[in-house]
Amino acid sequence: MHWQTTRFDIDLSTPQVMGIVNVTPDSFSDGGQHAGTSAALKHCEQLIRDGAHMLDIGGESTRPGSPAVPLDEELARVLPVVREAVKLDVPVSVDTYKPEVMQAVLDAGADIVNDIWALRRGDALDVVVAHPRCGVCLMHMHRDPQTMQVAPMDGDVLPAVSAFLRERADALMARGVAHERIVLDAGVGFGKTVAQNFSLLARQRELLALGWPMLAGWSRKSSLGALTGREVPAERVAASVAAALLAVDRGARVVRVHDVRETVDALRIWQAIQPV
């Protein structure tokens, strides 16, 4: 199993760790720590030393209630980092839903578009279709970042999440995008209750029946804080690592994390007991 991207065919036979690089002043966990280009690049380099297989660079916080960032501001945050990060010899993903940002970062050599809106905004679908190779991660989100936790989903969310992800992946493939370019994300915390998020984790194998690799994004999420009582996101490292391991054990091929070193160490233990 491989994830085809702009410069790399990523081998998904072993779990891949995607290190988070927030070039924002207001991200829920580490806002402001890596907001400048120099600080962000130093963080990229540290994540790679810690064992990250790929990087995910974002210039707009998508925490519940977060305001949208103007296009020019997001480009100013992200583009200088992407231009340098593509020199680090690992796949570079960009977390954005704006088609103009997608086009700019792909022109700069980015490998993956990671879109919380699953290419439903503006010409985003066209941008990805027009690119010959870029990878794409399609995520499920209920409503939008401003309202998703004000009125989360009702009942059993897995059928709706599954149907949505299939529809979005099929829409891409109908336009000629290769199956190998697509990865799916159930969208933990994006319009779901705590119970619904953990239900998606418990039943994650059911989403594998869709036929695409799954990315899991549990790192430092508020649902982990709700169970552990850890109100400060940075104190949720142990819970984040546990959730990443459970996601991988239930078939996720990519885990998107803040705490790369700890996650990589835990995955080495997990891999040591897997059948040869």
Contacts in CASP RR format, 6 or more apart in sequence:
PFRMAT RR
TARGET T0000
AUTHOR 0000-0000-0000
METHOD contacts of the structure
MODEL  1
MHWQTTRFDIDLSTPQVMGIVNVTPDSFSDGGQHAGTSAALKHCEQLIRD
GAHMLDIGGESTRPGSPAVPLDEELARVLPVVREAVKLDVPVSVDTYKPE
VMQAVLDAGADIVNDIWALRRGDALDVVVAHPRCGVCLMHMHRDPQTMQV
APMDGDVLPAVSAFLRERADALMARGVAHERIVLDAGVGFGKTVAQNFSL
LARQRELLALGWPMLAGWSRKSSLGALTGREVPAERVAASVAAALLAVDR
GARVVRVHDVRETVDALRIWQAIQPV
1 11 0 8 1.000
1 12 0 8 1.000
1 13 0 8 1.000
1 213 0 8 1.000
1 253 0 8 1.000
2 9 0 8 1.000
2 10 0 8 1.000
2 11 0 8 1.000
2 12 0 8 1.000
2 180 0 8 1.000
3 9 0 8 1.000
3 10 0 8 1.000
3 12 0 8 1.000
3 16 0 8 1.000
3 112 0 8 1.000
3 135 0 8 1.000
3 180 0 8 1.000
3 181 0 8 1.000
3 183 0 8 1.000
3 213 0 8 1.000
3 253 0 8 1.000
3 254 0 8 1.000
4 10 0 8 1.000
4 133 0 8 1.000
4 135 0 8 1.000
4 178 0 8 1.000
4 180 0 8 1.000
4 181 0 8 1.000
5 91 0 8 1.000
5 111 0 8 1.000
5 112 0 8 1.000
5 133 0 8 1.000
5 134 0 8 1.000
5 135 0 8 1.000
5 181 0 8 1.000
6 106 0 8 1.000
6 109 0 8 1.000
6 110 0 8 1.000
6 111 0 8 1.000
6 112 0 8 1.000
6 131 0 8 1.000
6 133 0 8 1.000
6 134 0 8 1.000
6 135 0 8 1.000
7 86 0 8 1.000
7 91 0 8 1.000
7 109 0 8 1.000
7 111 0 8 1.000
8 91 0 8 1.000
8 111 0 8 1.000
9 180 0 8 1.000
10 16 0 8 1.000
10 53 0 8 1.000
10 54 0 8 1.000
10 91 0 8 1.000
12 213 0 8 1.000
12 253 0 8 1.000
12 254 0 8 1.000
14 271 0 8 1.000
15 248 0 8 1.000
15 252 0 8 1.000
15 253 0 8 1.000
15 254 0 8 1.000
15 255 0 8 1.000
15 267 0 8 1.000
15 270 0 8 1.000
15 271 0 8 1.000
16 53 0 8 1.000
16 54 0 8 1.000
16 253 0 8 1.000
16 254 0 8 1.000
16 255 0 8 1.000
17 51 0 8 1.000
17 52 0 8 1.000
17 53 0 8 1.000
17 54 0 8 1.000
17 254 0 8 1.000
17 255 0 8 1.000
17 257 0 8 1.000
17 260 0 8 1.000
17 263 0 8 1.000
17 264 0 8 1.000
17 267 0 8 1.000
18 52 0 8 1.000
18 53 0 8 1.000
18 54 0 8 1.000
18 55 0 8 1.000
18 56 0 8 1.000
18 93 0 8 1.000
18 215 0 8 1.000
18 254 0 8 1.000
18 255 0 8 1.000
18 256 0 8 1.000
18 257 0 8 1.000
19 47 0 8 1.000
19 52 0 8 1.000
19 54 0 8 1.000
19 55 0 8 1.000
19 56 0 8 1.000
19 256 0 8 1.000
19 257 0 8 1.000
19 258 0 8 1.000
19 260 0 8 1.000
20 30 0 8 1.000
20 56 0 8 1.000
20 219 0 8 1.000
20 256 0 8 1.000
20 257 0 8 1.000
20 258 0 8 1.000
21 34 0 8 1.000
21 40 0 8 1.000
21 43 0 8 1.000
21 44 0 8 1.000
21 47 0 8 1.000
21 55 0 8 1.000
21 56 0 8 1.000
21 57 0 8 1.000
21 58 0 8 1.000
21 81 0 8 1.000
21 85 0 8 1.000
22 29 0 8 1.000
22 30 0 8 1.000
22 31 0 8 1.000
22 32 0 8 1.000
22 33 0 8 1.000
22 34 0 8 1.000
22 58 0 8 1.000
22 59 0 8 1.000
22 61 0 8 1.000
23 34 0 8 1.000
23 35 0 8 1.000
23 36 0 8 1.000
23 37 0 8 1.000
23 40 0 8 1.000
23 57 0 8 1.000
23 58 0 8 1.000
23 59 0 8 1.000
23 77 0 8 1.000
23 78 0 8 1.000
23 81 0 8 1.000
24 31 0 8 1.000
24 32 0 8 1.000
24 35 0 8 1.000
24 58 0 8 1.000
24 59 0 8 1.000
24 60 0 8 1.000
24 61 0 8 1.000
24 69 0 8 1.000
24 77 0 8 1.000
25 31 0 8 1.000
25 32 0 8 1.000
25 35 0 8 1.000
26 32 0 8 1.000
26 61 0 8 1.000
26 63 0 8 1.000
26 66 0 8 1.000
27 61 0 8 1.000
27 63 0 8 1.000
28 61 0 8 1.000
28 63 0 8 1.000
28 220 0 8 1.000
28 222 0 8 1.000
28 233 0 8 1.000
29 219 0 8 1.000
29 220 0 8 1.000
29 233 0 8 1.000
29 234 0 8 1.000
29 258 0 8 1.000
30 233 0 8 1.000
30 234 0 8 1.000
30 258 0 8 1.000
31 61 0 8 1.000
33 39 0 8 1.000
33 43 0 8 1.000
34 40 0 8 1.000
34 42 0 8 1.000
34 43 0 8 1.000
35 77 0 8 1.000
36 77 0 8 1.000
37 80 0 8 1.000
37 81 0 8 1.000
37 84 0 8 1.000
40 57 0 8 1.000
40 81 0 8 1.000
41 81 0 8 1.000
41 84 0 8 1.000
41 85 0 8 1.000
44 55 0 8 1.000
44 57 0 8 1.000
44 81 0 8 1.000
44 84 0 8 1.000
44 85 0 8 1.000
44 88 0 8 1.000
45 88 0 8 1.000
47 55 0 8 1.000
47 260 0 8 1.000
48 55 0 8 1.000
48 88 0 8 1.000
48 90 0 8 1.000
50 260 0 8 1.000
50 261 0 8 1.000
50 264 0 8 1.000
51 260 0 8 1.000
51 261 0 8 1.000
51 264 0 8 1.000
52 90 0 8 1.000
52 260 0 8 1.000
52 264 0 8 1.000
53 90 0 8 1.000
53 91 0 8 1.000
54 90 0 8 1.000
54 91 0 8 1.000
54 92 0 8 1.000
54 93 0 8 1.000
54 111 0 8 1.000
54 112 0 8 1.000
54 254 0 8 1.000
55 85 0 8 1.000
55 88 0 8 1.000
55 90 0 8 1.000
55 91 0 8 1.000
55 92 0 8 1.000
55 93 0 8 1.000
56 93 0 8 1.000
56 94 0 8 1.000
56 95 0 8 1.000
56 112 0 8 1.000
56 114 0 8 1.000
56 256 0 8 1.000
57 78 0 8 1.000
57 81 0 8 1.000
57 82 0 8 1.000
57 85 0 8 1.000
57 92 0 8 1.000
57 93 0 8 1.000
57 94 0 8 1.000
57 95 0 8 1.000
58 77 0 8 1.000
58 78 0 8 1.000
58 94 0 8 1.000
58 95 0 8 1.000
58 96 0 8 1.000
59 69 0 8 1.000
59 74 0 8 1.000
59 77 0 8 1.000
59 78 0 8 1.000
59 95 0 8 1.000
59 96 0 8 1.000
60 66 0 8 1.000
60 68 0 8 1.000
60 69 0 8 1.000
60 74 0 8 1.000
60 95 0 8 1.000
60 96 0 8 1.000
61 69 0 8 1.000
62 95 0 8 1.000
62 116 0 8 1.000
62 145 0 8 1.000
62 190 0 8 1.000
63 145 0 8 1.000
64 145 0 8 1.000
64 148 0 8 1.000
64 149 0 8 1.000
64 189 0 8 1.000
64 191 0 8 1.000
64 222 0 8 1.000
65 145 0 8 1.000
65 146 0 8 1.000
65 147 0 8 1.000
65 149 0 8 1.000
66 145 0 8 1.000
66 146 0 8 1.000
67 146 0 8 1.000
69 77 0 8 1.000
71 98 0 8 1.000
71 100 0 8 1.000
71 101 0 8 1.000
74 96 0 8 1.000
74 98 0 8 1.000
74 101 0 8 1.000
75 100 0 8 1.000
75 101 0 8 1.000
75 104 0 8 1.000
78 94 0 8 1.000
78 96 0 8 1.000
78 101 0 8 1.000
78 105 0 8 1.000
79 104 0 8 1.000
79 105 0 8 1.000
79 108 0 8 1.000
82 92 0 8 1.000
82 94 0 8 1.000
82 105 0 8 1.000
82 108 0 8 1.000
82 109 0 8 1.000
82 110 0 8 1.000
83 108 0 8 1.000
85 92 0 8 1.000
86 92 0 8 1.000
86 108 0 8 1.000
86 109 0 8 1.000
86 110 0 8 1.000
86 111 0 8 1.000
91 111 0 8 1.000
91 112 0 8 1.000
92 109 0 8 1.000
92 110 0 8 1.000
92 111 0 8 1.000
92 112 0 8 1.000
93 110 0 8 1.000
93 111 0 8 1.000
93 112 0 8 1.000
93 113 0 8 1.000
93 114 0 8 1.000
93 137 0 8 1.000
94 101 0 8 1.000
94 102 0 8 1.000
94 105 0 8 1.000
94 110 0 8 1.000
94 112 0 8 1.000
94 113 0 8 1.000
94 114 0 8 1.000
95 114 0 8 1.000
95 115 0 8 1.000
95 116 0 8 1.000
96 102 0 8 1.000
96 105 0 8 1.000
96 113 0 8 1.000
96 114 0 8 1.000
96 115 0 8 1.000
97 115 0 8 1.000
97 116 0 8 1.000
97 117 0 8 1.000
97 121 0 8 1.000
97 124 0 8 1.000
98 121 0 8 1.000
98 124 0 8 1.000
99 121 0 8 1.000
99 122 0 8 1.000
99 123 0 8 1.000
99 124 0 8 1.000
99 126 0 8 1.000
99 127 0 8 1.000
102 113 0 8 1.000
102 115 0 8 1.000
102 124 0 8 1.000
102 127 0 8 1.000
102 128 0 8 1.000
103 127 0 8 1.000
105 113 0 8 1.000
106 113 0 8 1.000
106 127 0 8 1.000
106 131 0 8 1.000
106 134 0 8 1.000
110 134 0 8 1.000
111 134 0 8 1.000
111 135 0 8 1.000
112 134 0 8 1.000
112 135 0 8 1.000
112 136 0 8 1.000
112 137 0 8 1.000
113 119 0 8 1.000
113 124 0 8 1.000
113 127 0 8 1.000
113 128 0 8 1.000
113 134 0 8 1.000
113 135 0 8 1.000
113 136 0 8 1.000
113 137 0 8 1.000
114 136 0 8 1.000
114 137 0 8 1.000
114 139 0 8 1.000
114 185 0 8 1.000
115 124 0 8 1.000
115 136 0 8 1.000
115 137 0 8 1.000
115 138 0 8 1.000
115 139 0 8 1.000
116 139 0 8 1.000
116 141 0 8 1.000
116 145 0 8 1.000
116 187 0 8 1.000
116 190 0 8 1.000
117 124 0 8 1.000
117 139 0 8 1.000
117 141 0 8 1.000
118 138 0 8 1.000
118 139 0 8 1.000
118 140 0 8 1.000
118 141 0 8 1.000
118 164 0 8 1.000
118 165 0 8 1.000
118 168 0 8 1.000
119 125 0 8 1.000
119 128 0 8 1.000
119 136 0 8 1.000
119 138 0 8 1.000
119 168 0 8 1.000
119 171 0 8 1.000
119 172 0 8 1.000
120 168 0 8 1.000
125 171 0 8 1.000
125 172 0 8 1.000
125 175 0 8 1.000
128 134 0 8 1.000
128 135 0 8 1.000
128 136 0 8 1.000
128 172 0 8 1.000
128 177 0 8 1.000
129 172 0 8 1.000
129 175 0 8 1.000
129 176 0 8 1.000
129 177 0 8 1.000
133 181 0 8 1.000
134 181 0 8 1.000
135 181 0 8 1.000
135 182 0 8 1.000
135 183 0 8 1.000
136 172 0 8 1.000
136 177 0 8 1.000
136 181 0 8 1.000
136 182 0 8 1.000
136 183 0 8 1.000
137 183 0 8 1.000
137 184 0 8 1.000
137 185 0 8 1.000
137 215 0 8 1.000
138 165 0 8 1.000
138 168 0 8 1.000
138 169 0 8 1.000
138 172 0 8 1.000
138 182 0 8 1.000
138 183 0 8 1.000
138 184 0 8 1.000
138 185 0 8 1.000
139 184 0 8 1.000
139 185 0 8 1.000
139 186 0 8 1.000
139 187 0 8 1.000
139 190 0 8 1.000
140 161 0 8 1.000
140 164 0 8 1.000
140 165 0 8 1.000
140 185 0 8 1.000
140 186 0 8 1.000
140 187 0 8 1.000
140 190 0 8 1.000
141 148 0 8 1.000
141 187 0 8 1.000
141 190 0 8 1.000
141 191 0 8 1.000
142 148 0 8 1.000
142 152 0 8 1.000
142 153 0 8 1.000
142 190 0 8 1.000
142 191 0 8 1.000
142 192 0 8 1.000
143 150 0 8 1.000
143 151 0 8 1.000
143 191 0 8 1.000
145 190 0 8 1.000
148 189 0 8 1.000
148 190 0 8 1.000
148 191 0 8 1.000
149 189 0 8 1.000
149 191 0 8 1.000
152 191 0 8 1.000
152 192 0 8 1.000
152 193 0 8 1.000
152 196 0 8 1.000
153 160 0 8 1.000
153 191 0 8 1.000
153 192 0 8 1.000
153 193 0 8 1.000
153 196 0 8 1.000
155 196 0 8 1.000
156 199 0 8 1.000
157 192 0 8 1.000
157 196 0 8 1.000
157 199 0 8 1.000
157 200 0 8 1.000
158 199 0 8 1.000
158 200 0 8 1.000
158 203 0 8 1.000
158 206 0 8 1.000
158 207 0 8 1.000
161 186 0 8 1.000
161 187 0 8 1.000
161 200 0 8 1.000
161 207 0 8 1.000
162 206 0 8 1.000
162 207 0 8 1.000
162 210 0 8 1.000
165 184 0 8 1.000
165 186 0 8 1.000
165 207 0 8 1.000
165 210 0 8 1.000
165 212 0 8 1.000
166 210 0 8 1.000
169 182 0 8 1.000
169 184 0 8 1.000
169 210 0 8 1.000
169 212 0 8 1.000
172 181 0 8 1.000
172 182 0 8 1.000
173 179 0 8 1.000
173 182 0 8 1.000
179 212 0 8 1.000
182 212 0 8 1.000
183 212 0 8 1.000
183 213 0 8 1.000
183 214 0 8 1.000
183 215 0 8 1.000
183 253 0 8 1.000
183 254 0 8 1.000
184 207 0 8 1.000
184 210 0 8 1.000
184 212 0 8 1.000
184 213 0 8 1.000
184 214 0 8 1.000
184 215 0 8 1.000
185 214 0 8 1.000
185 215 0 8 1.000
185 216 0 8 1.000
185 217 0 8 1.000
186 200 0 8 1.000
186 204 0 8 1.000
186 207 0 8 1.000
186 214 0 8 1.000
186 216 0 8 1.000
187 200 0 8 1.000
187 217 0 8 1.000
188 197 0 8 1.000
188 200 0 8 1.000
188 201 0 8 1.000
188 216 0 8 1.000
188 217 0 8 1.000
188 218 0 8 1.000
188 221 0 8 1.000
188 223 0 8 1.000
189 197 0 8 1.000
189 221 0 8 1.000
189 222 0 8 1.000
189 223 0 8 1.000
192 200 0 8 1.000
194 222 0 8 1.000
194 223 0 8 1.000
194 226 0 8 1.000
194 227 0 8 1.000
197 221 0 8 1.000
197 223 0 8 1.000
198 223 0 8 1.000
198 227 0 8 1.000
200 207 0 8 1.000
201 216 0 8 1.000
201 218 0 8 1.000
201 243 0 8 1.000
201 246 0 8 1.000
201 247 0 8 1.000
201 250 0 8 1.000
202 250 0 8 1.000
204 214 0 8 1.000
204 216 0 8 1.000
204 247 0 8 1.000
204 250 0 8 1.000
204 251 0 8 1.000
204 252 0 8 1.000
205 250 0 8 1.000
205 251 0 8 1.000
207 214 0 8 1.000
208 214 0 8 1.000
208 251 0 8 1.000
213 253 0 8 1.000
213 254 0 8 1.000
214 247 0 8 1.000
214 251 0 8 1.000
214 252 0 8 1.000
214 253 0 8 1.000
214 254 0 8 1.000
215 252 0 8 1.000
215 253 0 8 1.000
215 254 0 8 1.000
215 255 0 8 1.000
215 256 0 8 1.000
216 243 0 8 1.000
216 244 0 8 1.000
216 247 0 8 1.000
216 248 0 8 1.000
216 252 0 8 1.000
216 254 0 8 1.000
216 255 0 8 1.000
216 256 0 8 1.000
217 244 0 8 1.000
217 247 0 8 1.000
217 255 0 8 1.000
217 256 0 8 1.000
217 257 0 8 1.000
218 224 0 8 1.000
218 240 0 8 1.000
218 243 0 8 1.000
218 244 0 8 1.000
218 247 0 8 1.000
218 255 0 8 1.000
219 240 0 8 1.000
219 243 0 8 1.000
219 244 0 8 1.000
219 255 0 8 1.000
219 256 0 8 1.000
219 257 0 8 1.000
219 258 0 8 1.000
219 259 0 8 1.000
220 233 0 8 1.000
220 234 0 8 1.000
220 236 0 8 1.000
220 237 0 8 1.000
220 240 0 8 1.000
220 258 0 8 1.000
220 259 0 8 1.000
221 236 0 8 1.000
221 240 0 8 1.000
221 243 0 8 1.000
222 233 0 8 1.000
224 230 0 8 1.000
224 236 0 8 1.000
224 239 0 8 1.000
224 240 0 8 1.000
224 243 0 8 1.000
225 231 0 8 1.000
225 236 0 8 1.000
225 239 0 8 1.000
227 239 0 8 1.000
228 236 0 8 1.000
228 239 0 8 1.000
230 236 0 8 1.000
230 239 0 8 1.000
237 259 0 8 1.000
237 262 0 8 1.000
240 257 0 8 1.000
240 258 0 8 1.000
240 259 0 8 1.000
240 263 0 8 1.000
241 259 0 8 1.000
241 262 0 8 1.000
241 263 0 8 1.000
241 266 0 8 1.000
244 255 0 8 1.000
244 257 0 8 1.000
244 263 0 8 1.000
244 266 0 8 1.000
244 267 0 8 1.000
245 266 0 8 1.000
245 267 0 8 1.000
245 270 0 8 1.000
247 255 0 8 1.000
248 255 0 8 1.000
248 267 0 8 1.000
248 270 0 8 1.000
249 270 0 8 1.000
255 263 0 8 1.000
257 263 0 8 1.000
END
